[in-house]
Structure formats: C-alpha cells, structure tokens
C-alpha cells in the first residue's frame, strides 16, 4: 500500500546548499498529498550523483552553490537524460541567470520567496511537460528582451520604407524571416509559452479550444526546429520574437 502511494506521488530531488533553507522547503512540500522529496543534495556534484541514484521526477535546483553551480549541474544531468525535468529555485532574478538556466534546459525558474501554492503549481506544471516562469521573472525577461530587441532593430540597415512601424510588425518581420514563418496567432501563443502558461491556460487566455492550442504549440516547435517548449522559449528570446 505504501509503495503504491509513493508511486502516485511526484518524486523530487531537492538541491540546496543551505541546510535550514532545505529543511524549510522540504517541510512546505511535505504539506501536499502528491509531492514527495526522495533525495537531497548540497551542491551540484552531489545533485548529479543523487539524480542518477534516486531517479526523481523533478529536480528543484539552487543556482548559486559551491563546487558545481546549479546551471552546470543541470547541463550535466540533461546530458545523461534529456527528458530530465528541472526547476531552478533561487534568490537570483537577474536576466543572465534566467536565460542561462533556460538555455541549459531547465523547465522552470522560481524565486525562493514564491508562495507555496505557486511552487506546487510550478512542480506539477513542469512534471506535466510545461515550462514555468514566475510572473515577475517573465515580466522582467520580456521587458529587458524588448529593450534589447529595440536597440538591435535600430542598428539594422532598413530603409524607411522597409522599416517596421510598430513592435508588432517588428516581431512579425522577425517571425517571417524563419524558414517557415510564424503567423500572428503563433506569435501570440509563443508569447504565452515564454510566460510559462500551460496549453490549457493558453486556450483560456486566447479563447480557443485546447486541441487548437496544442496544434499551435506543435506548429511553433516545428517552425523553430526545437524539441520542447523550453527550447522554444529560449529561441523566442534569442531571436527577439517576444
């Protein structure tokens, strides 16, 4: 009976170098019926070893740690198992760490002061195959990405007739430069993927059916030539599509 109950839970590897913080997070996760910490690690090297032995469903990974940081540990884990699901849980909210984490293959990025219910939702979403960015993090990345894209656009050699007149037209122009151009609707869906919304949440936001949302997501992955939503988000930010 106990084994069956464990099998139905989402098994978590908790990686955090501060013991008191680790205890606190484990206590918070212990309040749920479907989440269970099965292994712990205090640095990146321990995390890699623990992942191989414990085989968790989701890894909660701190960024700044001794010996090996969380980003390098995530890369190492994903090299051995590309399907690994990793959420960066950290106090760092700078763009460099966020983009580096997503580029490494992390499926989520949460701040340590996240509300428990939001943390639970992040774990469940990433476990289900979605990406998760805390709302404040998503807004920060999008704001900085928009500023960077605007600067890049000003340096391009457009004639006045060729230059896009609005931010929307600029993104459409960038999307059209792909081998298979993204439609206006696909750009809208891509924006919501970067925000960390699930397929159902995208459907609700755009007032479309769930199958239609899934079709848009699948088409976006194909056109960006990526394998998953995390890679799509990274490509979107790199190309200035959002």
TILOFI-208463 format. One record per residue: residue number from 1; residue in three letters; x, z, y of N, C-alpha, C, CB in turn. Coordinates in steps of 0.05 Angstrom, whole numbers. Glycine has a CB too. Layout:
REM TILOFI-208463
[r NUM; ala; [X; Z; Y]; [X; Z; Y]; [X; Z; Y]; [X; Z; Y]];
...
//
This chain:
REM TILOFI-208463
[r 1; unk; [17; 0; -24]; [0; 0; 0]; [17; 0; 25]; [-19; 24; 0]];
[r 2; unk; [38; 17; 25]; [56; 18; 48]; [70; -8; 52]; [76; 41; 44]];
[r 3; unk; [79; -21; 30]; [93; -46; 32]; [75; -67; 43]; [104; -54; 4]];
[r 4; unk; [49; -67; 35]; [30; -87; 46]; [26; -83; 76]; [4; -85; 31]];
[r 5; unk; [25; -58; 84]; [21; -52; 113]; [46; -62; 129]; [17; -22; 117]];
[r 6; unk; [69; -58; 118]; [94; -66; 131]; [95; -97; 133]; [119; -56; 116]];
[r 7; unk; [86; -110; 112]; [86; -139; 111]; [68; -151; 133]; [78; -149; 84]];
[r 8; unk; [48; -136; 141]; [29; -146; 161]; [38; -141; 189]; [2; -134; 156]];
[r 9; unk; [59; -125; 193]; [69; -119; 219]; [90; -139; 228]; [81; -90; 219]];
[r 10; unk; [94; -141; 255]; [115; -157; 266]; [140; -140; 266]; [108; -168; 295]];
[r 11; unk; [160; -148; 251]; [185; -132; 248]; [205; -138; 270]; [197; -137; 219]];
[r 12; unk; [215; -117; 283]; [231; -121; 307]; [259; -109; 303]; [217; -108; 330]];
[r 13; unk; [279; -124; 313]; [306; -114; 316]; [310; -107; 345]; [328; -135; 306]];
[r 14; unk; [315; -81; 351]; [318; -71; 378]; [348; -69; 385]; [304; -44; 382]];
[r 15; unk; [357; -84; 405]; [385; -84; 413]; [388; -74; 441]; [397; -113; 411]];
[r 16; unk; [400; -50; 444]; [403; -37; 470]; [426; -17; 468]; [376; -22; 478]];
[r 17; unk; [445; -19; 488]; [468; -2; 486]; [464; 27; 495]; [491; -14; 501]];
[r 18; unk; [442; 32; 511]; [437; 59; 520]; [417; 73; 500]; [425; 59; 548]];
[r 19; unk; [427; 94; 488]; [411; 106; 466]; [384; 117; 476]; [427; 129; 454]];
[r 20; unk; [384; 130; 499]; [359; 141; 509]; [338; 118; 515]; [363; 157; 534]];
[r 21; unk; [348; 96; 526]; [330; 73; 531]; [320; 62; 505]; [345; 52; 547]];
[r 22; unk; [337; 60; 485]; [330; 50; 459]; [308; 68; 446]; [354; 48; 440]];
[r 23; unk; [312; 94; 449]; [292; 113; 437]; [265; 109; 451]; [302; 142; 440]];
[r 24; unk; [267; 106; 478]; [242; 103; 493]; [227; 78; 486]; [248; 102; 523]];
[r 25; unk; [241; 55; 483]; [228; 30; 476]; [216; 32; 448]; [248; 7; 478]];
[r 26; unk; [231; 44; 430]; [222; 47; 402]; [197; 64; 401]; [244; 60; 384]];
[r 27; unk; [196; 85; 418]; [172; 102; 419]; [148; 87; 429]; [178; 127; 437]];
[r 28; unk; [152; 71; 450]; [130; 55; 461]; [119; 35; 440]; [140; 40; 486]];
[r 29; unk; [138; 22; 426]; [129; 3; 405]; [115; 16; 382]; [153; -14; 395]];
[r 30; unk; [122; 41; 377]; [111; 56; 355]; [81; 63; 360]; [126; 81; 351]];
[r 31; unk; [72; 59; 384]; [44; 65; 390]; [24; 44; 381]; [40; 69; 420]];
[r 32; unk; [35; 21; 373]; [18; -2; 364]; [14; -2; 334]; [30; -28; 373]];
[r 33; unk; [-5; -17; 325]; [-11; -19; 296]; [3; -43; 283]; [-41; -21; 291]];
[r 34; unk; [12; -62; 300]; [23; -87; 288]; [52; -92; 295]; [7; -110; 298]];
[r 35; unk; [65; -73; 309]; [93; -77; 316]; [110; -54; 304]; [97; -77; 347]];
[r 36; unk; [133; -61; 292]; [149; -41; 279]; [179; -47; 282]; [142; -38; 250]];
[r 37; unk; [194; -28; 293]; [223; -31; 295]; [235; -25; 268]; [235; -12; 317]];
[r 38; unk; [249; -44; 256]; [261; -41; 229]; [291; -38; 230]; [253; -64; 212]];
[r 39; unk; [303; -44; 254]; [332; -42; 256]; [340; -39; 285]; [346; -67; 243]];
[r 40; unk; [363; -27; 290]; [373; -23; 317]; [402; -31; 319]; [368; 6; 326]];
[r 41; unk; [411; -38; 343]; [439; -44; 348]; [446; -36; 377]; [444; -75; 343]];
[r 42; unk; [472; -29; 381]; [481; -20; 407]; [498; -40; 422]; [496; 5; 404]];
[r 43; unk; [504; -63; 409]; [519; -84; 422]; [514; -111; 408]; [549; -78; 423]];
[r 44; unk; [524; -132; 420]; [519; -159; 409]; [529; -163; 380]; [531; -179; 426]];
[r 45; unk; [553; -153; 374]; [564; -157; 347]; [547; -142; 327]; [593; -146; 346]];
[r 46; unk; [538; -118; 333]; [520; -104; 315]; [494; -119; 312]; [515; -75; 325]];
[r 47; unk; [485; -131; 334]; [459; -146; 333]; [461; -169; 313]; [452; -156; 361]];
[r 48; unk; [483; -184; 314]; [486; -207; 296]; [486; -198; 267]; [512; -222; 302]];
[r 49; unk; [501; -176; 261]; [502; -165; 234]; [475; -155; 225]; [523; -143; 232]];
[r 50; unk; [461; -140; 244]; [435; -129; 237]; [414; -151; 232]; [426; -110; 259]];
[r 51; unk; [416; -172; 247]; [397; -194; 244]; [400; -206; 216]; [402; -216; 265]];
[r 52; unk; [425; -210; 207]; [429; -222; 181]; [419; -204; 158]; [459; -227; 177]];
[r 53; unk; [422; -178; 161]; [415; -159; 140]; [385; -152; 141]; [432; -134; 142]];
[r 54; unk; [374; -148; 165]; [347; -138; 167]; [326; -161; 167]; [344; -122; 192]];
[r 55; unk; [335; -185; 176]; [317; -208; 178]; [291; -201; 193]; [310; -218; 149]];
[r 56; unk; [293; -194; 218]; [269; -187; 234]; [253; -211; 242]; [277; -171; 259]];
[r 57; unk; [228; -207; 250]; [211; -229; 260]; [218; -235; 289]; [182; -222; 258]];
[r 58; unk; [224; -214; 304]; [230; -217; 333]; [254; -198; 340]; [206; -210; 350]];
[r 59; unk; [271; -208; 358]; [293; -191; 368]; [288; -185; 397]; [321; -206; 364]];
[r 60; unk; [289; -159; 404]; [289; -151; 432]; [318; -146; 440]; [271; -124; 436]];
[r 61; unk; [328; -163; 457]; [357; -164; 463]; [364; -157; 491]; [368; -191; 456]];
[r 62; unk; [380; -136; 495]; [390; -129; 522]; [410; -151; 530]; [403; -101; 522]];
[r 63; unk; [414; -156; 556]; [433; -176; 565]; [461; -164; 568]; [424; -188; 592]];
[r 64; unk; [463; -144; 585]; [489; -132; 590]; [497; -111; 570]; [490; -121; 618]];
[r 65; unk; [516; -117; 552]; [525; -98; 532]; [555; -101; 528]; [510; -102; 505]];
[r 66; unk; [568; -80; 518]; [597; -82; 512]; [602; -99; 487]; [609; -54; 509]];
[r 67; unk; [627; -106; 484]; [637; -121; 460]; [627; -150; 460]; [629; -107; 434]];
[r 68; unk; [601; -153; 458]; [588; -180; 460]; [562; -177; 475]; [584; -193; 431]];
[r 69; unk; [558; -193; 496]; [533; -191; 511]; [510; -203; 496]; [536; -203; 538]];
[r 70; unk; [485; -199; 507]; [462; -209; 493]; [459; -239; 492]; [438; -197; 506]];
[r 71; unk; [469; -252; 512]; [467; -282; 513]; [484; -294; 491]; [475; -293; 540]];
[r 72; unk; [509; -284; 488]; [526; -294; 467]; [516; -287; 440]; [555; -283; 471]];
[r 73; unk; [505; -263; 437]; [494; -254; 411]; [470; -272; 404]; [485; -224; 413]];
[r 74; unk; [454; -279; 424]; [431; -296; 419]; [440; -324; 409]; [413; -299; 444]];
[r 75; unk; [460; -335; 422]; [471; -361; 414]; [481; -360; 385]; [494; -369; 432]];
[r 76; unk; [495; -338; 378]; [506; -335; 351]; [484; -333; 330]; [524; -311; 350]];
[r 77; unk; [464; -318; 337]; [441; -315; 318]; [427; -341; 314]; [421; -294; 328]];
[r 78; unk; [422; -356; 336]; [408; -381; 335]; [424; -403; 321]; [400; -390; 362]];
[r 79; unk; [450; -400; 321]; [467; -420; 307]; [463; -417; 277]; [496; -416; 314]];
[r 80; unk; [458; -392; 268]; [454; -387; 240]; [425; -392; 232]; [462; -359; 233]];
[r 81; unk; [406; -389; 251]; [378; -393; 245]; [364; -402; 271]; [365; -366; 235]];
[r 82; unk; [360; -428; 273]; [349; -440; 297]; [320; -431; 302]; [350; -470; 295]];
[r 83; unk; [307; -420; 282]; [280; -411; 285]; [278; -382; 294]; [265; -414; 259]];
[r 84; unk; [301; -369; 299]; [300; -341; 307]; [285; -338; 333]; [329; -330; 311]];
[r 85; unk; [270; -316; 335]; [254; -311; 359]; [266; -287; 374]; [224; -305; 351]];
[r 86; unk; [275; -292; 399]; [290; -272; 414]; [277; -269; 442]; [319; -280; 416]];
[r 87; unk; [274; -244; 449]; [264; -237; 476]; [286; -221; 491]; [237; -221; 475]];
[r 88; unk; [294; -230; 514]; [313; -215; 530]; [298; -194; 545]; [329; -234; 549]];
[r 89; unk; [306; -169; 540]; [293; -146; 553]; [315; -132; 569]; [280; -126; 532]];
[r 90; unk; [314; -135; 596]; [336; -126; 612]; [327; -118; 640]; [356; -149; 614]];
[r 91; unk; [346; -106; 654]; [340; -98; 682]; [350; -120; 701]; [354; -71; 689]];
[r 92; unk; [363; -141; 691]; [374; -162; 707]; [352; -183; 713]; [398; -175; 694]];
[r 93; unk; [349; -190; 739]; [329; -210; 746]; [341; -233; 762]; [306; -198; 762]];
[r 94; unk; [368; -237; 759]; [380; -259; 774]; [376; -285; 759]; [410; -254; 779]];
[r 95; unk; [375; -307; 774]; [368; -333; 762]; [389; -342; 741]; [366; -354; 784]];
[r 96; unk; [414; -335; 746]; [435; -344; 727]; [431; -333; 700]; [463; -335; 738]];
[r 97; unk; [424; -307; 698]; [419; -295; 672]; [394; -306; 659]; [417; -264; 675]];
[r 98; unk; [374; -311; 675]; [348; -321; 664]; [352; -349; 652]; [327; -322; 686]];
[r 99; unk; [365; -367; 667]; [369; -394; 658]; [388; -395; 634]; [379; -412; 680]];
[r 100; unk; [409; -378; 635]; [428; -376; 613]; [414; -367; 588]; [452; -358; 620]];
[r 101; unk; [396; -348; 591]; [382; -337; 567]; [364; -359; 555]; [365; -313; 575]];
[r 102; unk; [349; -373; 572]; [332; -395; 562]; [349; -417; 550]; [315; -406; 585]];
[r 103; unk; [371; -424; 563]; [388; -445; 552]; [400; -436; 525]; [411; -451; 572]];
[r 104; unk; [405; -411; 521]; [415; -401; 496]; [395; -402; 474]; [425; -372; 499]];
[r 105; unk; [369; -405; 481]; [348; -408; 461]; [329; -384; 460]; [360; -411; 435]];
[r 106; unk; [331; -365; 479]; [313; -343; 479]; [284; -352; 484]; [321; -322; 501]];
[r 107; unk; [265; -340; 471]; [238; -347; 475]; [223; -332; 495]; [224; -345; 449]];
[r 108; unk; [236; -311; 507]; [223; -295; 527]; [243; -280; 544]; [204; -275; 514]];
[r 109; unk; [234; -271; 567]; [251; -256; 586]; [233; -235; 600]; [265; -275; 607]];
[r 110; unk; [238; -210; 594]; [222; -188; 606]; [241; -168; 619]; [205; -174; 584]];
[r 111; unk; [232; -156; 640]; [246; -134; 653]; [240; -108; 639]; [240; -132; 683]];
[r 112; unk; [259; -89; 640]; [255; -64; 625]; [233; -47; 637]; [281; -49; 625]];
[r 113; unk; [225; -52; 662]; [203; -36; 674]; [176; -49; 669]; [208; -33; 704]];
[r 114; unk; [175; -69; 650]; [150; -82; 643]; [130; -61; 632]; [155; -105; 623]];
[r 115; unk; [105; -65; 638]; [84; -47; 628]; [83; -51; 597]; [57; -53; 641]];
[r 116; unk; [77; -29; 582]; [76; -31; 553]; [58; -53; 543]; [67; -5; 542]];
[r 117; unk; [35; -56; 554]; [16; -77; 545]; [28; -105; 548]; [-10; -75; 559]];
[r 118; unk; [43; -109; 570]; [56; -135; 574]; [78; -140; 554]; [67; -137; 603]];
[r 119; unk; [93; -118; 548]; [114; -121; 528]; [102; -128; 500]; [130; -95; 526]];
[r 120; unk; [80; -115; 493]; [67; -121; 468]; [58; -150; 468]; [42; -103; 464]];
[r 121; unk; [47; -160; 490]; [37; -187; 492]; [61; -207; 490]; [22; -192; 518]];
[r 122; unk; [83; -200; 502]; [107; -217; 500]; [116; -220; 472]; [130; -206; 518]];
[r 123; unk; [118; -198; 457]; [127; -198; 430]; [108; -215; 412]; [129; -170; 418]];
[r 124; unk; [82; -211; 416]; [63; -225; 400]; [63; -255; 407]; [34; -214; 404]];
[r 125; unk; [67; -262; 432]; [67; -290; 440]; [91; -304; 429]; [67; -292; 471]];
[r 126; unk; [115; -292; 432]; [140; -305; 421]; [138; -307; 391]; [164; -289; 430]];
[r 127; unk; [128; -286; 378]; [125; -287; 349]; [107; -311; 341]; [113; -261; 339]];
[r 128; unk; [87; -317; 358]; [68; -339; 352]; [80; -366; 358]; [42; -335; 367]];
[r 129; unk; [104; -366; 370]; [117; -392; 376]; [116; -400; 405]; [105; -412; 360]];
[r 130; unk; [104; -383; 423]; [103; -390; 451]; [128; -379; 465]; [77; -379; 463]];
[r 131; unk; [132; -387; 491]; [152; -375; 507]; [139; -355; 526]; [169; -396; 523]];
[r 132; unk; [155; -336; 535]; [143; -315; 553]; [163; -309; 575]; [137; -289; 537]];
[r 133; unk; [154; -313; 600]; [169; -305; 623]; [151; -285; 638]; [178; -329; 641]];
[r 134; unk; [162; -262; 645]; [147; -244; 662]; [139; -258; 687]; [164; -218; 668]];
[r 135; unk; [115; -253; 697]; [104; -267; 720]; [123; -267; 744]; [77; -256; 728]];
[r 136; unk; [135; -243; 749]; [154; -241; 772]; [178; -258; 767]; [162; -211; 776]];
[r 137; unk; [188; -259; 742]; [211; -275; 736]; [205; -305; 739]; [221; -269; 707]];
[r 138; unk; [182; -313; 729]; [174; -341; 731]; [172; -350; 760]; [147; -346; 717]];
[r 139; unk; [160; -333; 777]; [157; -340; 805]; [185; -342; 818]; [140; -318; 819]];
[r 140; unk; [203; -324; 811]; [230; -325; 822]; [245; -350; 815]; [246; -300; 813]];
[r 141; unk; [243; -358; 789]; [257; -382; 780]; [245; -406; 793]; [255; -384; 749]];
[r 142; unk; [219; -408; 794]; [206; -432; 805]; [212; -434; 835]; [176; -430; 801]];
[r 143; unk; [213; -412; 849]; [219; -412; 878]; [247; -422; 883]; [215; -385; 890]];
[r 144; unk; [266; -412; 868]; [294; -420; 871]; [298; -448; 862]; [312; -401; 856]];
[r 145; unk; [284; -456; 840]; [287; -483; 830]; [276; -503; 850]; [273; -486; 803]];
[r 146; unk; [253; -496; 862]; [242; -514; 882]; [260; -518; 906]; [215; -503; 892]];
[r 147; unk; [273; -496; 915]; [292; -498; 937]; [316; -515; 930]; [301; -470; 945]];
[r 148; unk; [326; -512; 905]; [349; -527; 896]; [342; -557; 894]; [360; -517; 870]];
[r 149; unk; [318; -562; 883]; [309; -590; 879]; [306; -604; 906]; [283; -591; 864]];
[r 150; unk; [295; -589; 926]; [291; -600; 953]; [318; -608; 965]; [277; -580; 971]];
[r 151; unk; [338; -591; 960]; [365; -596; 971]; [376; -621; 957]; [383; -572; 966]];
[r 152; unk; [373; -623; 931]; [383; -646; 916]; [369; -672; 926]; [378; -642; 886]];
[r 153; unk; [343; -670; 930]; [328; -694; 939]; [338; -704; 966]; [298; -688; 940]];
[r 154; unk; [346; -686; 983]; [355; -694; 1010]; [382; -709; 1008]; [358; -670; 1028]];
[r 155; unk; [396; -705; 986]; [422; -718; 983]; [420; -745; 969]; [441; -700; 968]];
[r 156; unk; [397; -751; 957]; [395; -776; 943]; [392; -799; 963]; [370; -775; 924]];
[r 157; unk; [401; -823; 954]; [401; -846; 972]; [375; -862; 971]; [425; -864; 966]];
[r 158; unk; [353; -848; 980]; [328; -861; 981]; [325; -875; 1009]; [304; -841; 977]];
[r 159; unk; [313; -898; 1010]; [305; -909; 1036]; [280; -895; 1045]; [301; -940; 1034]];
[r 160; unk; [273; -897; 1070]; [249; -883; 1080]; [224; -892; 1065]; [246; -888; 1110]];
[r 161; unk; [224; -918; 1058]; [200; -928; 1044]; [199; -918; 1015]; [200; -959; 1044]];
[r 162; unk; [222; -913; 1003]; [224; -905; 975]; [221; -876; 972]; [249; -915; 963]];
[r 163; unk; [227; -860; 993]; [228; -831; 990]; [200; -820; 986]; [241; -818; 1015]];
[r 164; unk; [197; -801; 967]; [171; -788; 963]; [164; -772; 987]; [172; -770; 938]];
[r 165; unk; [138; -771; 994]; [129; -757; 1018]; [121; -728; 1012]; [106; -771; 1030]];
[r 166; unk; [116; -721; 987]; [107; -694; 981]; [122; -684; 957]; [76; -693; 976]];
[r 167; unk; [120; -657; 953]; [133; -645; 930]; [121; -655; 904]; [131; -614; 931]];
[r 168; unk; [95; -660; 904]; [81; -670; 880]; [92; -698; 874]; [50; -671; 884]];
[r 169; unk; [94; -715; 894]; [104; -742; 890]; [133; -741; 880]; [101; -759; 915]];
[r 170; unk; [148; -722; 891]; [176; -719; 882]; [178; -713; 852]; [190; -697; 898]];
[r 171; unk; [161; -694; 843]; [161; -687; 815]; [152; -711; 798]; [144; -662; 810]];
[r 172; unk; [132; -725; 808]; [122; -749; 793]; [144; -770; 791]; [98; -761; 807]];
[r 173; unk; [159; -773; 813]; [181; -792; 812]; [202; -784; 792]; [194; -795; 840]];
[r 174; unk; [209; -758; 791]; [228; -748; 771]; [217; -751; 743]; [235; -719; 777]];
[r 175; unk; [192; -746; 739]; [180; -749; 713]; [179; -778; 704]; [152; -737; 713]];
[r 176; unk; [175; -796; 724]; [174; -824; 717]; [201; -835; 710]; [162; -839; 741]];
[r 177; unk; [222; -821; 717]; [249; -831; 711]; [257; -826; 681]; [270; -817; 728]];
[r 178; unk; [240; -811; 667]; [245; -807; 639]; [239; -833; 623]; [228; -784; 628]];
[r 179; unk; [252; -836; 599]; [246; -860; 583]; [216; -864; 579]; [260; -857; 556]];
[r 180; unk; [202; -841; 574]; [173; -842; 573]; [162; -824; 595]; [162; -832; 544]];
[r 181; unk; [152; -835; 616]; [144; -819; 640]; [123; -798; 633]; [133; -837; 661]];
[r 182; unk; [124; -775; 647]; [103; -755; 645]; [81; -761; 664]; [115; -727; 651]];
[r 183; unk; [56; -757; 655]; [33; -761; 672]; [29; -737; 690]; [7; -766; 655]];
[r 184; unk; [12; -740; 710]; [6; -718; 728]; [-3; -694; 712]; [-15; -726; 750]];
[r 185; unk; [-21; -698; 693]; [-32; -676; 677]; [-10; -663; 661]; [-54; -685; 659]];
[r 186; unk; [8; -679; 649]; [30; -668; 634]; [49; -651; 651]; [45; -690; 620]];
[r 187; unk; [53; -659; 676]; [69; -643; 694]; [56; -616; 700]; [74; -659; 721]];
[r 188; unk; [29; -617; 702]; [14; -592; 706]; [18; -573; 682]; [-16; -597; 711]];
[r 189; unk; [16; -585; 658]; [19; -569; 633]; [48; -559; 631]; [12; -586; 609]];
[r 190; unk; [67; -575; 639]; [95; -567; 638]; [100; -543; 656]; [114; -590; 646]];
[r 191; unk; [88; -544; 680]; [90; -521; 698]; [80; -495; 685]; [73; -526; 724]];
[r 192; unk; [58; -497; 670]; [47; -473; 657]; [63; -465; 633]; [18; -479; 648]];
[r 193; unk; [77; -484; 620]; [95; -476; 598]; [118; -460; 609]; [106; -502; 584]];
[r 194; unk; [129; -468; 632]; [151; -454; 645]; [142; -426; 653]; [161; -469; 669]];
[r 195; unk; [116; -423; 661]; [106; -397; 669]; [102; -379; 644]; [79; -400; 683]];
[r 196; unk; [104; -390; 620]; [102; -374; 596]; [74; -373; 584]; [111; -347; 602]];
[r 197; unk; [56; -390; 593]; [28; -389; 583]; [27; -401; 555]; [10; -405; 602]];
[r 198; unk; [9; -390; 539]; [5; -400; 512]; [-13; -424; 514]; [-8; -378; 494]];
[r 199; unk; [-17; -438; 491]; [-34; -462; 491]; [-63; -455; 499]; [-34; -475; 463]];
[r 200; unk; [-73; -432; 490]; [-100; -424; 497]; [-102; -418; 527]; [-108; -400; 480]];
[r 201; unk; [-81; -404; 537]; [-82; -398; 566]; [-80; -423; 583]; [-58; -379; 573]];
[r 202; unk; [-64; -443; 574]; [-63; -468; 588]; [-90; -482; 588]; [-42; -487; 575]];
[r 203; unk; [-103; -482; 565]; [-130; -493; 562]; [-150; -480; 582]; [-140; -491; 534]];
[r 204; unk; [-148; -453; 583]; [-166; -438; 600]; [-161; -444; 630]; [-164; -408; 595]];
[r 205; unk; [-135; -445; 637]; [-127; -450; 664]; [-136; -477; 674]; [-97; -446; 668]];
[r 206; unk; [-132; -497; 657]; [-139; -525; 665]; [-167; -534; 658]; [-119; -544; 653]];
[r 207; unk; [-181; -515; 645]; [-209; -521; 637]; [-210; -545; 619]; [-228; -525; 662]];
[r 208; unk; [-194; -544; 598]; [-194; -565; 578]; [-196; -552; 550]; [-168; -583; 580]];
[r 209; unk; [-200; -568; 529]; [-202; -556; 503]; [-174; -549; 492]; [-216; -576; 484]];
[r 210; unk; [-174; -531; 473]; [-148; -523; 461]; [-134; -546; 447]; [-153; -500; 440]];
[r 211; unk; [-149; -563; 431]; [-136; -587; 419]; [-123; -605; 440]; [-156; -602; 403]];
[r 212; unk; [-137; -608; 463]; [-126; -625; 485]; [-100; -613; 496]; [-146; -629; 507]];
[r 213; unk; [-100; -586; 500]; [-76; -573; 510]; [-53; -576; 490]; [-82; -543; 514]];
[r 214; unk; [-59; -573; 464]; [-38; -577; 444]; [-27; -605; 444]; [-49; -570; 416]];
[r 215; unk; [-45; -625; 448]; [-36; -653; 449]; [-17; -657; 473]; [-60; -672; 451]];
[r 216; unk; [-24; -646; 496]; [-7; -649; 520]; [20; -636; 515]; [-21; -636; 545]];
[r 217; unk; [20; -612; 503]; [46; -599; 497]; [63; -616; 478]; [41; -571; 485]];
[r 218; unk; [50; -626; 457]; [65; -643; 438]; [76; -668; 451]; [46; -650; 414]];
[r 219; unk; [60; -680; 469]; [70; -704; 482]; [93; -698; 501]; [47; -717; 499]];
[r 220; unk; [92; -675; 514]; [114; -666; 532]; [140; -662; 516]; [106; -641; 547]];
[r 221; unk; [138; -649; 493]; [161; -644; 476]; [174; -671; 468]; [154; -627; 451]];
[r 222; unk; [157; -690; 460]; [166; -716; 452]; [180; -731; 474]; [143; -733; 441]];
[r 223; unk; [168; -730; 498]; [179; -745; 521]; [205; -733; 531]; [158; -747; 543]];
[r 224; unk; [207; -706; 529]; [232; -693; 538]; [253; -693; 516]; [226; -665; 547]];
[r 225; unk; [245; -702; 492]; [263; -703; 469]; [273; -676; 462]; [286; -722; 474]];
[r 226; unk; [255; -656; 461]; [263; -628; 454]; [246; -619; 430]; [259; -609; 478]];
[r 227; unk; [255; -598; 418]; [242; -588; 393]; [221; -567; 398]; [263; -578; 374]];
[r 228; unk; [223; -552; 420]; [205; -530; 424]; [200; -525; 453]; [216; -504; 411]];
[r 229; unk; [182; -506; 459]; [173; -501; 486]; [195; -489; 503]; [149; -482; 486]];
[r 230; unk; [213; -473; 491]; [235; -461; 506]; [253; -483; 516]; [251; -442; 488]];
[r 231; unk; [260; -502; 499]; [277; -524; 508]; [263; -541; 529]; [285; -542; 484]];
[r 232; unk; [237; -544; 527]; [222; -559; 547]; [223; -545; 574]; [192; -562; 538]];
[r 233; unk; [221; -518; 574]; [223; -503; 599]; [250; -506; 612]; [217; -474; 594]];
[r 234; unk; [271; -505; 595]; [298; -508; 606]; [302; -536; 617]; [318; -503; 583]];
[r 235; unk; [293; -556; 603]; [295; -584; 613]; [280; -587; 639]; [286; -603; 591]];
[r 236; unk; [256; -575; 640]; [240; -577; 664]; [254; -566; 688]; [213; -563; 661]];
[r 237; unk; [267; -543; 685]; [282; -531; 707]; [307; -547; 714]; [289; -502; 700]];
[r 238; unk; [321; -556; 694]; [345; -572; 699]; [339; -598; 713]; [360; -577; 673]];
[r 239; unk; [317; -611; 706]; [311; -637; 717]; [295; -635; 744]; [295; -654; 697]];
[r 240; unk; [287; -610; 751]; [271; -607; 775]; [243; -617; 773]; [284; -621; 798]];
[r 241; unk; [232; -615; 748]; [205; -625; 743]; [184; -605; 751]; [202; -633; 714]];
[r 242; unk; [191; -580; 756]; [172; -559; 763]; [181; -546; 789]; [169; -538; 741]];
//
